Amino acid sequence: MKILIVDDDAGIVDFVNAELMHEGFETSISRTGREALEKIESERPDLVLLDVMLPEINGLEVLRRIRQNSSIPVILETARGETLDKINGLNSGADDYISKPFDIEELVARINAVLRRTKIEKQVSRLVTRDVELDVESMSVCVKGKNLSLSKTEFMMLKFFMENVGKVLSRDQIIDAIWGKDHFIDLNTVDVYVGYLRGKIDQNCGEEYIKTVRGAGYIWK
């Protein structure tokens, strides 16, 4: 597995690079956002460890450009306490984040967790429920044959619903599946994203797919 480390802090890069190589990963290094985009295109790494604060092109913009044509896993490095960076990163398609300064053991655990999740996702390439078709590899969604534009979070939530047709899913289950067990996401965030999906799926289909189960959560019918 090859990991692209994108950070302009030489001390962090040297430390993380040595530890990841010790863990058996192949590594590559970029010091700027522009160089990172070039290496992602030429080297096709399995995961990108991406600092938010980068010269030339900042990390959030790099992430935005990655998500225009790739579902490669991305873990953001954020400054401790920078909640807005974390929220913007997750909304822009980051698979996870870790706050600086971080323990290398936690970083390796998060990398392995994201890679496991990505491997499982790739095993099922296509999901269909009536007029809704989801393609995992291309991260595309079609409703009645028309392409639908979804954010990474919306896509992951739709995928989780479609993998569990007919099952009542609690807000906690949805949070664990989308953001992970280690993140403290407000339950209302789930309601907000369900609202986004309803606005795009139900309205385009002309029928209700996501039903609220009062006191329990949601169900994909």
Secondary structure, 3 states (H helix, E strand, C coil): CEEEEECCCHHHHHHHHHHHHHCCCEEEEECCHHHHHHHHHHHCCCEEEEECCCCCCCHHHHHHHHCCCCCCCEEEEEECCCHHHHHHHHHCCCCEEEEECCCHHHHHHHHHHHHHHHHHHHHCCEEEECCEEEECCCCEEEECCEEECCCHHHHHHHHHHHHCCCCEECHHHHHHHHCCCCCCCCHHHHHHHHHHHHHHHHHHHCCCCEEEECCCEEEEC
